[in-house]
Amino acid sequence: MFSKEESRQLRQEFWTSFGKSFPRKWLLYDTKIKGVAFKFHFDTKSALIALDLEGDLENRINCWEKLMALKNILQTEYLPEVIYKEEYYLENGKEISRIYLPLEQKVSIHNKNSWREVMEFFNKKMILFEVFFEEYRDIIKS
């Protein structure tokens, strides 16, 4: 069991290491579309990449409809295993819409032996997600 401080230090070490191992300017919150952001998630049980739709419901529905129209392209040409969830609840109870891809293996940010696998997954899959997004940004934004 790790103390809160040890856990915080491991998390910081992971993200610093990831940034050094795969130096790249990720889109994340800089999508240029209000309420749309890419996320990396890695905790003691799992790792995933996601495209989250938050904010006002009308904007969320509008973006979701466009992303649903592009679902076949995303799954055929970029990320075949990607999961679409129109109603996704975060740990804090907030409802968002999320398109995400989990790493199938059991991993933990507290286990340094799983870090390389997670970093490579994040890098490979998020690049594909961003390439898709850049290609279809104008459609999603319209």
Backbone bond lengths (Angstrom), bond angles and torsions (degrees), N, CA, C in turn:
res aa  C-N    CA-C-N  psi(-1)  N-CA   C-N-CA  omega(-1)  CA-C   N-CA-C  phi
1 M - - - 1.455 - - 1.526 109.00 -
2 F 1.295 115.68 139.09 1.459 121.43 -178.88 1.520 110.16 -106.12
3 S 1.315 115.68 144.01 1.462 119.59 174.14 1.525 108.06 -72.13
4 K 1.321 116.61 165.47 1.471 120.55 177.15 1.519 110.44 -56.80
5 E 1.312 116.72 -42.24 1.470 120.89 -178.63 1.527 111.22 -67.06
6 E 1.336 117.60 -42.21 1.465 120.27 178.01 1.529 110.25 -64.03
7 S 1.311 116.36 -41.08 1.463 121.31 178.31 1.528 110.15 -62.78
8 R 1.322 116.81 -45.01 1.462 121.03 179.01 1.528 110.71 -60.67
9 Q 1.321 116.33 -42.81 1.463 120.35 -179.76 1.529 111.37 -65.05
10 L 1.331 117.26 -40.72 1.465 120.40 177.61 1.526 111.20 -63.38
11 R 1.323 116.43 -42.50 1.460 120.22 178.59 1.529 110.15 -61.23
12 Q 1.312 115.75 -46.60 1.468 120.38 -180.00 1.529 110.19 -62.03
13 E 1.318 116.18 -42.41 1.467 120.59 179.34 1.529 110.97 -63.25
14 F 1.330 116.68 -41.10 1.469 119.35 178.55 1.523 110.81 -60.94
15 W 1.331 117.41 -51.76 1.459 120.46 -175.19 1.528 111.90 -66.73
16 T 1.321 117.26 -34.55 1.468 120.73 175.20 1.520 109.68 -65.29
17 S 1.314 116.00 -45.21 1.460 121.53 179.39 1.528 111.21 -63.24
18 F 1.329 116.40 -41.55 1.470 120.65 178.06 1.533 109.97 -60.77
19 G 1.311 117.01 -45.70 1.460 121.09 -180.00 1.521 112.81 -62.34
20 K 1.314 116.35 -36.19 1.471 120.20 179.07 1.531 111.20 -76.60
21 S 1.316 116.99 -37.17 1.468 121.28 -178.70 1.527 112.36 -72.92
22 F 1.330 115.99 -33.92 1.469 121.11 -177.92 1.528 108.93 -131.51
23 P 1.336 116.24 70.58 1.473 118.59 -177.70 1.526 110.60 -68.85
24 R 1.292 115.89 115.54 1.471 121.92 -177.15 1.520 107.49 -162.01
25 K 1.310 115.65 147.13 1.467 120.47 174.83 1.522 107.10 -88.10
26 W 1.324 116.09 102.44 1.459 121.37 179.30 1.523 109.55 -79.33
27 L 1.333 116.80 150.82 1.465 121.26 178.56 1.525 111.53 -64.50
28 L 1.305 116.76 -53.13 1.463 124.36 -177.51 1.523 111.38 44.06
29 Y 1.336 118.50 -108.07 1.469 120.87 -176.43 1.531 112.62 -85.54
30 D 1.310 117.61 -7.44 1.466 122.01 -174.36 1.529 111.91 -93.11
31 T 1.330 116.65 48.07 1.468 120.67 -177.26 1.528 112.42 -82.76
32 K 1.321 116.83 -13.88 1.475 123.15 -176.55 1.522 111.89 69.70
33 I 1.345 116.01 14.94 1.460 121.09 175.43 1.524 107.09 -126.75
34 K 1.317 115.51 121.91 1.462 120.77 -176.82 1.532 110.93 -59.32
35 G 1.332 115.61 130.36 1.454 120.93 176.50 1.517 115.34 81.06
36 V 1.336 117.66 5.08 1.463 122.13 -178.73 1.525 108.54 -116.81
37 A 1.337 116.56 124.52 1.460 120.47 -177.99 1.524 111.25 -148.68
38 F 1.318 114.95 144.59 1.455 121.39 172.87 1.521 108.58 -87.71
39 K 1.327 116.17 147.54 1.466 120.44 -179.64 1.529 110.56 -138.43
40 F 1.322 114.04 143.65 1.451 122.22 166.20 1.525 105.32 -102.74
41 H 1.320 117.78 138.79 1.464 120.74 176.68 1.522 108.51 -135.28
42 F 1.330 115.71 127.76 1.462 121.60 177.30 1.522 107.11 -147.20
43 D 1.328 116.15 120.10 1.462 119.98 179.64 1.531 109.01 -132.95
44 T 1.299 116.99 -156.05 1.467 120.37 -176.25 1.525 113.44 -80.95
45 K 1.330 117.57 -3.25 1.466 120.05 -177.69 1.524 113.98 -125.18
46 S 1.349 117.73 -26.21 1.456 118.84 -172.00 1.535 112.12 -159.09
47 A 1.331 113.28 169.26 1.461 121.07 174.62 1.524 107.46 -137.74
48 L 1.326 116.29 142.97 1.458 120.46 176.72 1.526 110.62 -157.67
49 I 1.318 113.67 161.08 1.464 121.13 169.58 1.513 106.38 -113.28
50 A 1.329 116.68 150.76 1.465 119.11 -176.57 1.512 111.95 -150.55
51 L 1.320 114.36 154.81 1.456 123.19 166.97 1.523 104.48 -115.49
52 D 1.327 115.75 113.13 1.461 121.37 -176.29 1.518 111.21 -103.33
53 L 1.337 114.98 139.08 1.456 122.13 174.26 1.515 106.73 -113.08
54 E 1.321 115.76 117.57 1.458 121.73 -178.58 1.524 108.98 -127.86
55 G 1.307 114.99 -170.95 1.462 119.00 175.71 1.516 112.39 87.12
56 D 1.346 114.49 -156.13 1.466 117.91 -174.00 1.525 111.33 -66.15
57 L 1.317 114.53 145.30 1.462 122.46 -172.48 1.528 112.50 -60.02
58 E 1.314 117.62 -41.44 1.464 120.59 -178.44 1.529 111.04 -61.13
59 N 1.319 116.73 -45.09 1.465 121.33 179.09 1.534 110.27 -65.36
60 R 1.315 115.88 -41.03 1.463 121.31 179.93 1.525 110.67 -62.32
61 I 1.323 117.04 -45.35 1.467 121.88 179.40 1.528 110.34 -63.20
62 N 1.321 116.74 -43.87 1.461 121.90 179.51 1.537 111.06 -58.82
63 C 1.329 116.98 -49.02 1.468 120.73 179.14 1.519 111.28 -65.49
64 W 1.335 116.44 -40.63 1.463 120.73 -179.32 1.529 110.90 -60.50
65 E 1.317 117.13 -43.54 1.466 120.56 179.88 1.529 111.02 -60.89
66 K 1.307 116.44 -40.16 1.474 119.81 179.72 1.529 110.51 -68.48
67 L 1.330 116.13 -41.50 1.462 119.61 178.88 1.533 111.46 -67.92
68 M 1.318 117.52 -32.80 1.473 120.40 175.04 1.528 110.22 -65.10
69 A 1.319 116.70 -38.60 1.463 120.73 178.81 1.536 110.88 -65.18
70 L 1.337 116.41 -26.37 1.469 121.55 -179.54 1.535 112.75 -96.65
71 K 1.319 117.30 2.13 1.465 122.15 -174.27 1.525 112.20 -55.33
72 N 1.308 117.44 -46.63 1.461 120.83 -178.06 1.532 111.12 -60.85
73 I 1.321 116.79 -40.69 1.465 120.87 179.11 1.529 109.84 -64.92
74 L 1.334 116.87 -47.56 1.468 120.65 -179.94 1.522 110.76 -58.68
75 Q 1.333 116.82 -44.67 1.457 120.03 -176.96 1.530 113.13 -76.63
76 T 1.306 117.84 -29.75 1.466 120.97 -178.33 1.528 111.99 -82.46
77 E 1.324 116.51 -42.01 1.463 119.53 -171.27 1.530 115.11 -103.64
78 Y 1.331 118.42 -15.93 1.466 119.48 -172.93 1.529 113.87 -127.39
79 L 1.318 117.09 -62.42 1.468 121.73 -172.71 1.527 110.22 -133.39
80 P 1.331 117.97 86.18 1.469 120.99 -175.30 1.528 115.01 -57.69
81 E 1.333 117.89 -31.44 1.469 120.41 -174.56 1.522 113.60 -93.01
82 V 1.324 118.19 5.42 1.465 121.01 -175.28 1.530 110.75 -60.55
83 I 1.325 115.27 144.71 1.467 122.14 -176.70 1.530 109.60 -113.35
84 Y 1.316 116.36 132.19 1.467 122.81 177.06 1.530 108.82 -103.09
85 K 1.330 117.54 126.18 1.471 122.38 175.87 1.525 108.14 -132.23
86 E 1.329 115.55 106.62 1.464 119.56 -179.74 1.529 111.33 -66.17
87 E 1.322 116.36 -36.66 1.470 121.02 177.02 1.522 108.07 -116.87
88 Y 1.311 116.17 104.02 1.461 122.39 -179.38 1.523 107.31 -123.02
89 Y 1.326 116.21 130.55 1.462 119.99 -177.80 1.516 110.35 -106.26
90 L 1.331 115.26 123.61 1.452 121.08 176.23 1.526 109.62 -73.93
91 E 1.323 116.62 167.40 1.465 121.13 -179.28 1.525 112.38 -56.65
92 N 1.331 116.91 -30.49 1.467 120.73 -179.13 1.529 112.75 -82.84
93 G 1.344 116.79 2.59 1.457 121.39 178.00 1.519 114.36 91.82
94 K 1.319 117.62 -7.44 1.462 121.46 -179.43 1.523 109.91 -69.29
95 E 1.339 115.84 135.40 1.460 121.22 177.83 1.518 109.76 -92.74
96 I 1.336 114.91 130.76 1.463 121.87 175.20 1.526 107.16 -135.39
97 S 1.315 116.44 177.47 1.462 121.43 167.21 1.520 105.41 -109.80
98 R 1.317 116.24 140.85 1.469 119.17 -174.33 1.517 110.80 -141.48
99 I 1.317 114.81 138.13 1.458 122.82 168.74 1.522 103.74 -115.13
100 Y 1.321 116.50 122.38 1.455 117.70 -172.41 1.524 113.01 -146.18
101 L 1.314 114.20 164.21 1.448 121.71 178.52 1.524 107.78 -136.31
102 P 1.332 117.04 110.36 1.462 119.43 178.16 1.525 111.26 -84.80
103 L 1.310 115.74 151.24 1.459 121.37 170.26 1.525 105.66 -77.60
104 E 1.320 116.96 126.79 1.467 120.61 -173.92 1.530 113.43 -68.34
105 Q 1.325 118.07 -33.30 1.458 121.13 -178.12 1.528 110.80 -70.91
106 K 1.321 115.54 150.19 1.464 120.58 173.90 1.526 107.16 -75.44
107 V 1.315 115.94 125.94 1.459 121.56 -179.54 1.525 108.96 -138.14
108 S 1.321 115.35 162.19 1.456 120.25 177.56 1.519 109.01 -144.50
109 I 1.304 115.78 134.95 1.455 120.24 177.60 1.531 110.50 -64.51
110 H 1.313 117.21 -18.33 1.466 121.46 177.13 1.530 112.58 -81.22
111 N 1.332 117.15 -10.13 1.460 121.81 -179.39 1.527 109.74 -108.35
112 K 1.317 116.28 102.39 1.467 120.42 -177.22 1.527 112.62 -60.82
113 N 1.337 117.63 -22.54 1.463 120.84 178.99 1.529 112.15 -66.69
114 S 1.326 117.52 -19.66 1.472 120.04 179.93 1.533 111.90 -96.59
115 W 1.305 117.87 -6.06 1.465 120.71 -174.66 1.528 112.98 -61.83
116 R 1.321 118.69 -46.67 1.470 121.44 -176.45 1.523 109.87 -59.12
117 E 1.315 116.96 -45.39 1.464 121.74 -179.96 1.533 110.56 -59.95
118 V 1.327 116.95 -44.17 1.464 121.32 179.63 1.522 110.45 -66.00
119 M 1.311 117.71 -44.65 1.470 120.88 179.67 1.523 111.19 -59.23
120 E 1.321 116.21 -44.69 1.467 119.80 -179.89 1.523 110.99 -66.14
121 F 1.321 117.41 -40.01 1.463 121.82 175.42 1.527 110.30 -60.52
122 F 1.335 117.15 -51.05 1.463 121.10 179.18 1.521 110.81 -55.38
123 N 1.316 116.74 -49.76 1.456 120.67 -176.11 1.532 111.46 -63.05
124 K 1.312 116.94 -52.24 1.473 121.03 -176.23 1.534 111.97 -63.03
125 K 1.325 116.75 -48.87 1.466 120.12 -173.42 1.533 112.64 -77.66
126 M 1.331 117.87 -36.81 1.464 119.10 -179.74 1.524 110.68 -68.62
127 I 1.320 117.53 -35.54 1.469 119.47 175.77 1.526 109.77 -59.20
128 L 1.328 117.22 -45.74 1.473 120.41 178.82 1.529 111.04 -61.87
129 F 1.338 116.63 -41.82 1.463 121.58 179.59 1.535 109.66 -62.28
130 E 1.317 116.87 -44.16 1.462 120.82 -179.33 1.525 112.00 -67.86
131 V 1.335 117.23 -38.08 1.469 120.32 177.98 1.531 109.39 -61.77
132 F 1.325 117.04 -45.19 1.463 121.27 175.53 1.525 110.36 -56.94
133 F 1.323 116.45 -49.21 1.456 121.57 -177.17 1.529 111.24 -60.73
134 E 1.321 116.76 -45.39 1.475 120.56 -179.69 1.528 110.21 -62.04
135 E 1.318 115.73 -39.42 1.463 120.81 -178.88 1.536 111.47 -65.25
136 Y 1.325 117.39 -36.01 1.458 121.10 -173.90 1.537 113.63 -115.28
137 R 1.328 117.11 14.54 1.464 121.41 -178.04 1.521 112.24 -54.98
138 D 1.328 118.49 -44.21 1.462 121.29 -177.41 1.530 111.89 -62.15
139 I 1.313 116.70 -36.17 1.466 120.38 177.77 1.522 109.84 -69.77
140 I 1.336 117.02 -45.16 1.467 121.62 -179.45 1.524 110.52 -63.33
141 K 1.312 116.32 -38.33 1.469 121.65 -175.88 1.523 113.08 -75.48
142 S 1.323 117.31 -28.49 1.475 121.13 -173.06 1.518 113.74 -64.54
